[in-house]
Amino acid sequence: MSDTSNPIETCLDEWHKYVRGDHEILDTLLHDDAVFYSPVVFRPQEGKDITKLYLLAAAGAFSDDKPAQATLDTDLTPGEWDGTFRYTSKIHSENMAVLQFESTIKGKYINGIDMITCDSDSKITEFKVMIRPLQAIEVIRDQMVAMMAALS
């Protein structure tokens, strides 16, 4: 991790590398005690290994055979967007960021947020996902189940 006065900026720089396809980066990006909060699983998933598994499954679930766009993509008009996963806005403080995203999977529009908390070393300590509408949650659940089975 690079040295910066704002840990979340460094964390997000690394996170964007992950979203663009550098999946190896999770090994150094995740804190050993990271916790993942899923929109479809009741209990928090605790620990680096299970958090990594969920994030890898999500990468596969959201890909829909299209590469992700990890940068903010607010200047495209709706007609230019091809349904690829993209972040559309960001709010952050020193150790926390909320990234709004959108995507389409199997023809269903998905809108949600990733809430990322990091420590002073820019390692992710908490990753929370919220998704809407209900049909999107159902599609993501089905995709995640398939990806988790493939990764296990």
N, C-alpha and C positions, 0 to 999 in steps of 0.2 A: 504494500500500500504506500502511496506517496504521502509525504508530510504536508499537511495543510492545517490551517486554523479552523476550518469547518469540516468536521469528520463526515458529515452526510454528503458533501460535494464529492469527496474522494470515493465514498461508498457508491454513490450514483454513477460516477465515471466507470467504476468496475462493474456495476450492475448492468449498465448499458452494453458493455462488452459481452456479458453473459447473454443478454437478450438477442444480440446480433449473432450468437452462435458459439461463443467461446465457453463451452460448458465446463471445461477444466477449471475455470476461475472460481467456481463454487468452493473448491477445496480451501482456498485462501480467503475467500470473501465471507464465508459463514463462520460465526463464533461457535465454539464447541457446544455451548449451551443454547444455541438458537432455538426459537420456538416458532412453529408455523401454525397459523389460524386459517383454516379452510372455510369457504362459504357453505360446504355441504357435510363437514365432519363436526360432530358435536364437541369433542374434546380437542384441546390444543395438542399438536404433535411436537414433542419435546426432544431436542437433540439435533446435532449437526447431520447425522446420517439420514434420519427420517425427513428433516427439512429439505435436504438435498434431493431425496427421492421425490418429494412432492413438487419441488421446483423443476426437476427434470421432466416429470410427468406433465406438468403444466406447459412446458415448452413444446412438448409433442402434441398436447391437446389443442393448443392455440395455433399451431403452425398451419394446419389446414392446407399443407403443401405450398405455403407462401412464406417468404422470409419476413421476419419482424422488422419494424422500424423503431429503433430504440430512442430516437430523439423526439423532441416535441414537434408535432406536425400540425400546427394550428393554422398555417397559411394556405393549406390546400382547400379548394372549394369541394363541396360534397360530391360533385360529379367526377372529380379527379381521383377520389379514393377508391381503391380496389377491394376493400374489406380486410386488408392485411392488419394484423395486430399493430397498433400504434399507440403511443402515449400522446395525449392531447393537451394536458396541462399538468403543472407541478406546483405544489406548495411545500415549503420546507423551512426547518429551523436548524439549529446546530446539529442535532442528533436524530431528527425524524423528517421523513418526507412522505407526502401523499401524492401519488402519481395517478392521474385519471387515464384510463385506456378505453379503447373500443376495438372491436374486431367483428368478424362474422365467421361462424362455424356452421357448416351444413345449412347455409341459407338463413341462419338466425342471427340477428343483431345482438351483440353483447356490449354492455357498458359496465365499467367497474372501476375500482380503485385498488392499488397496491399501497399499503401503509408499511413503510420500512423504517425500522429503528436500528441504529447502530451504536456501538460503543465509541470511546475516544480513539480507538485504533482503526476506526472505519469498518469494523466487522459487523455484519448483520446479526443482531441479537433477537429481533422479532420481525416476522413477515406476516402481515394480515391481508387477506383478499376479501373484497366484497364485490358482489356481482348483481346486476339487474338486467332485464326483467326475469320473471320466474322461468319462462321458457329457456332463457340463456343459462340459468343455473342447472336446469335439467340436461341440456346439451353438454355443458361442461362436466357435470357429474358423470355422464355416460362416457365421454372422452377420457376423463381422468381414470375411471375404472379400467378401461382398456389399456391405457398407457401404464398404469401401475402394474397390471398383470404382465405386460410385456417387459417391464424393467425388473420385475422380481425373479 
